[in-house]
């Protein structure tokens, strides 16, 4: 699943975020997006697991800040 975390203030520490994400999903990917105003996250974790992880990393994970994005899977790889 892909999520976007809106950043209202200071960006979360990406090293801490990476460490926490790795603990719940070693294959998770993330990067800054939208000119540094969002963190794009791709993970197999559930939304609740991700919210908990973001809180542990010191990031705002309220309902307005974290949005699950629609799938961009074309099905071409069979997955």
C-alpha positions in Angstrom: 0.0 0.0 0.0 1.1 3.5 -0.6 0.6 6.4 1.8 1.3 10.1 1.9 2.1 11.7 5.2 1.4 15.5 5.1 4.1 17.5 6.9 2.6 20.6 8.6 5.7 21.7 10.4 9.2 20.3 10.6 9.9 17.1 8.7 10.3 13.9 10.8 13.9 12.6 11.3 14.1 10.3 8.2 16.8 8.1 9.9 14.5 7.4 12.8 11.5 6.9 10.5 13.5 4.5 8.4 14.5 2.5 11.5 10.9 2.3 12.7 9.6 1.4 9.3 12.2 -1.3 8.9 11.1 -2.9 12.2 7.6 -3.5 10.9 8.4 -3.9 7.2 12.0 -4.4 6.0 10.9 -3.9 2.4 9.2 -0.5 3.1 10.3 2.4 0.9 9.9 6.1 1.7 11.0 9.5 0.5 10.2 13.2 0.7 7.7 14.4 -1.8 5.7 17.5 -2.7 8.7 19.8 -2.3 9.4 18.4 1.2 5.8 18.9 2.4 5.0 15.2 2.5 6.6 11.8 3.0 5.6 9.1 0.4 5.6 5.7 2.0 5.2 2.3 0.3 4.7 -0.6 2.8 3.0 -3.9 3.4 2.1 -2.7 6.9 -1.5 -2.0 7.7 -2.6 1.6 8.2 -2.8 1.1 12.0 0.7 -0.4 12.1 2.0 2.5 10.1 0.3 5.1 12.3 1.8 3.4 15.4 5.2 3.3 13.7 5.0 7.0 12.7 4.1 8.0 16.3 7.2 6.0 17.6 9.3 8.0 15.0 7.9 11.3 16.4 5.8 12.1 13.3 2.2 13.4 13.3 0.0 10.4 12.3 -3.5 11.9 12.8 -6.3 11.1 10.4 -5.8 14.3 8.4 -2.0 13.8 8.0 -1.9 10.3 6.8 -3.7 9.3 3.6 -3.8 6.0 1.8 -3.3 6.5 -1.9 -5.1 4.5 -4.6 -3.3 1.6 -6.1 -1.1 2.2 -9.1 -0.7 -1.5 -9.9 -1.3 -2.4 -13.5 -1.2 -6.1 -12.8 1.4 -6.6 -15.6 3.8 -8.4 -13.4 1.2 -10.9 -12.1 1.3 -9.5 -8.6 
